[in-house]
Amino acid sequence: MEVKTQLQVTKTVKITNKAGFHLRPMNQIVKVAETAQSDVTLIYKSCRADCKSSWDLLSLIGAEEGAELTLCAEGSDAAEIVDKIETLFLQKFGEDEFATSPAASV
């Protein structure tokens, strides 16, 4: 009989991209979260959203730059998936480089 250890990992993540939380970051989070075996949630104020559900994450749309969210995962790959999603936040979802590119000012 195989016994799997369930890990629970919680981290605070900060929205640092200028546009805040909107559809593009939401879709990136869903793509990453869907690869996980763990349950993954984001909490902002009183809203709790399943990171594998676009519908759930819609409740977080509008969280602005500087907002802090709680990222939680529970399952065998919790630490790994939290690190992957945290990286999306740290990399500003790849967005701010477009706002400062020369083509953006034309």
Backbone torsions as a table, in degrees:
resi	resn	phi	psi	omega
1	MET	NA	132.9	-179.4
2	GLU	-96.8	132.0	177.8
3	VAL	-113.0	123.8	179.3
4	LYS	-101.9	135.0	178.2
5	THR	-83.3	131.5	177.0
6	GLN	-97.5	117.6	177.7
7	LEU	-97.1	150.2	172.1
8	GLN	-125.3	123.5	-177.6
9	VAL	-127.3	133.5	178.8
10	THR	-131.4	134.4	177.4
11	LYS	-140.8	151.9	171.7
12	THR	-93.7	130.0	177.5
13	VAL	-120.1	149.0	-176.2
14	LYS	-119.5	136.2	175.8
15	ILE	-78.1	116.7	-177.1
16	THR	-116.3	-6.4	176.6
17	ASN	-80.1	145.2	-172.8
18	LYS	-62.2	-32.3	-176.9
19	ALA	-80.4	-8.3	-179.3
20	GLY	74.9	-159.8	-177.5
21	PHE	-91.2	119.4	-179.1
22	HIS	-145.3	-165.1	-171.4
23	LEU	-61.9	-40.0	-178.0
24	ARG	-64.1	-51.8	175.8
25	PRO	-59.6	-39.1	178.9
26	MET	-57.5	-47.2	-179.2
27	ASN	-64.7	-36.5	177.7
28	GLN	-64.4	-41.3	179.1
29	ILE	-63.9	-44.5	179.5
30	VAL	-59.7	-45.5	180.0
31	LYS	-57.2	-45.1	-179.4
32	VAL	-70.7	-45.7	-177.2
33	ALA	-62.4	-34.5	-179.9
34	GLU	-64.7	-18.2	178.8
35	THR	-81.5	-9.8	-174.3
36	ALA	-89.7	149.4	170.1
37	GLN	-81.2	-28.4	-175.7
38	SER	-72.8	158.5	168.0
39	ASP	-81.0	133.8	-175.9
40	VAL	-130.0	129.3	179.7
41	THR	-133.2	152.5	171.8
42	LEU	-118.5	137.2	179.7
43	ILE	-122.9	129.0	176.0
44	TYR	-137.4	120.2	-174.8
45	LYS	55.3	-120.1	-178.5
46	SER	-99.5	6.4	-177.8
47	CYS	-97.1	131.3	177.0
48	ARG	-119.9	123.9	-174.3
49	ALA	-126.8	134.7	173.8
50	ASP	-72.8	121.6	-176.5
51	CYS	-70.3	-10.2	177.3
52	LYS	-92.3	0.3	-176.3
53	SER	-121.9	115.1	175.5
54	SER	-59.0	-39.5	-179.5
55	TRP	-60.4	-44.3	178.6
56	ASP	-64.3	-45.3	-177.1
57	LEU	-66.5	-20.5	176.5
58	LEU	-58.3	-26.9	-179.8
59	SER	-67.6	-14.5	-179.3
60	LEU	-98.8	-6.3	-179.9
61	ILE	-57.4	134.1	179.8
62	GLY	103.6	-9.6	173.9
63	ALA	-63.0	125.2	-171.6
64	GLU	-89.9	168.9	174.8
65	GLU	-52.5	132.0	-179.0
66	GLY	98.4	-15.5	179.9
67	ALA	-67.3	140.7	177.0
68	GLU	-106.2	132.3	179.5
69	LEU	-120.8	155.4	176.2
70	THR	-102.9	124.2	179.0
71	LEU	-104.1	124.0	-178.2
72	CYS	-127.5	141.2	173.9
73	ALA	-140.0	143.2	178.2
74	GLU	-136.8	121.1	-179.4
75	GLY	152.4	-176.6	-173.8
76	SER	-66.8	-26.3	-179.3
77	ASP	-115.4	28.7	-175.5
78	ALA	-57.1	-48.3	-177.7
79	ALA	-62.2	-42.5	-178.7
80	GLU	-64.2	-44.6	-176.4
81	ILE	-72.5	-34.5	175.9
82	VAL	-63.7	-42.3	177.8
83	ASP	-61.3	-42.1	-179.2
84	LYS	-65.1	-43.3	-179.6
85	ILE	-72.1	-37.8	176.2
86	GLU	-59.3	-38.7	178.7
87	THR	-60.5	-38.5	176.7
88	LEU	-58.9	-44.6	178.7
89	PHE	-64.4	-44.5	-178.6
90	LEU	-64.1	-31.8	179.7
91	GLN	-89.2	9.8	178.3
92	LYS	57.0	29.5	-180.0
93	PHE	56.7	22.0	177.7
94	GLY	70.6	19.9	-171.9
95	GLU	-97.4	-41.7	-169.3
96	ASP	-65.1	-21.5	177.8
97	GLU	-66.2	-26.0	178.9
98	PHE	-74.1	-33.6	-178.9
99	ALA	-70.0	-24.1	-177.3
100	THR	-109.6	5.0	-179.2
101	SER	-74.7	152.0	-179.9
102	PRO	-57.4	-35.5	-178.9
103	ALA	-65.7	-28.2	-178.7
104	ALA	-70.0	-23.4	-177.3
105	SER	-91.0	-3.4	-178.0
106	VAL	-80.9	NA	NA
